[in-house]
Amino acid sequence: MSSADIYRELILDYYRNPRNFGKLEKFDIESHDTNPLCGDEVDMQIKVGDGSSIDQIKFSGKGCAISLASASMLTELAKGKKLDWVKVLSKEDVFKMLGNPELGPSRVKCALLGMKVLKTGVYGYLGAQYQDADDSDRMG
């Protein structure tokens, strides 16, 4: 089995068995976004602990395997991290987490939707605005 096959299986596992899927009853941050190219939607809710770290995080939504697996993986990665970590999280980090899949422009937006929702929510909580760079130029 090649490494590409292993990551493909990992993406499918996170899609079929999403981690941290659902809604928090009490939260400090809530964010939502969609991918207009395919209709994927992701919502995230975060409970901030000690004023500066991600204590609890959940996501919900609908979409393709890549967008939902990416959001699920990000929630696992983010739990326990400082909010400042979200600021330095990059699209390259997300692609690496997904196994650097070869993606067309519309699939890049799917892979990055969870990151965009996470960053938008955290930046808003911190009183800043997340400037989303155009990530559609990445081709595999």
N, C-alpha and C positions, 0 to 999 in steps of 0.2 A: 504494500500500500504506500503510495507516494505521500509526501507532506501535504500536497494540495488536496489529496483525498481525505487525509486526516482532518484538515481544517474544514473541508466541506461537511464532513460528518459532525464536527464540533458545531458549526453554524446550524445545521439541521437539528442537533440535540437542543441547543438553546432556543430554537424556534418552537420545537415541539414541547419542550419542558422549560418554559421561561422561568428564570429565577427572579424573585422580587416583583412578580406580576401582581397587580391589584392596586388598591388605594389605601392610603393612610387615613385614619380617623382624625388625627391631629398632625398638622404640618405647618412649617414656617414658609416654605417655598412651594409654589405650584407653577408649572410651565407647560405649554402646549404648542405644538407646531405640526404642520403637514408638509408633505412633499406634493406640490401641485402637479408634478409630472405623472405620478402614478396613484395618488390618493392615499398614500400611507399616512397614518396619524400616530403621534406619540404624545402622551401626557406623563409628566413626572411630578412626584410630590416628595419633598425632603423635610425631615425633622432635623433641625440644627441643634447639636449638643455643644455645650460650653461656649456658645456664641460664634464658634469658628470652625466647627468640623461637622461632617455629615454623619449624623447618628443613625438615622433610618432613611431609606430611600425605596420608593416603589415606582413602577411605571405601568401604564396600561396603553392600549391602542390596538390598531389593526394595520396589517400591511404584509409585505413580503418577508421571506425568511431572513434576508439580510438586514432589513431595518429593525425587525423585532429582536433578532439575535444580538445585533449590535447594542441596542438599548439594554437588553438583559445583561450582557457582559459588562457594559459600563456601570450598571447599578452595583454589580459585585465589586468592580474595581474601585468605585467611588466610596463605598461604605467605609467609614472610619477616617477618610482623608480630610485634610484641612480644605476649607473653601478655596483658599489660594491655589491649591493643586488644580482646581478646575480651570483657572486662568491660564495655566501653562499646558494643559491638555491640548494636543494638536491632532490634526487630521492624520498625520503620520502615525501617531500612537494608536489611533483607531484602526487604521489599515493593518498595522503590525498585529494588533489584538485579533483581528479577523484572519490573519495568515497571509496578508498582502495579496488578496484575490485580484485577478484581472477583471476590472469593472469598466463598463461604458459610462458615459456621463450621467445618465439617469440613475444608474445603480450606485454611483458615487454619492449622489444626494441621499439615496436610501441608507447607505452605510453611515453617513454623517448626521442623519436626522436626530438620533439620540443624543449625540454630542451637542448639536445645536440647541436642543431643548434643555439639556443640562446647563450649558453655558448661559443661555438666555435667563433661566431661572435664577442661577447663582449671581450673575451680574446684576439683575434687578434687585435681588435681596441686598447686595452690597452697595446699591445706589448708583450703579453704572449701567451703561448700555453696551450690550455685546454687538460688535460690528462683525457681521458674518461675511467672510471673504468668499468670493466665488470659487468653489471647489470643483467645478465641473470640468476643469482642465486636466484632471488626473485620469489617465488611461492606462490602468494596469501596472 
